[in-house]
Amino acid sequence: MSIYIIEEKCRGCRDCMKACPFEAIKMTEGKAKINYDKCTQCGVCELACKFEAILAEKE
């Protein structure tokens, strides 16, 4: 699985950042950014995003 942030949809609400159990999401210039070194591709952030700004794609 691959996790992506769709920047145009991100509202900077921090819900994904708060939900991430691995602290792999930080805010940069008001947008969520994934630290792929910490990300385990669990998909919790996608479920937490009410703006559909995070996409988890199965490979």
Summary of the structure (lengths in Angstrom):
residues: 59
radius of gyration: 10.0
end to end distance: 5.3
largest distance: 29.5
contacts: 144
relative contact order: 0.39
helix: 17%
strand: 27%
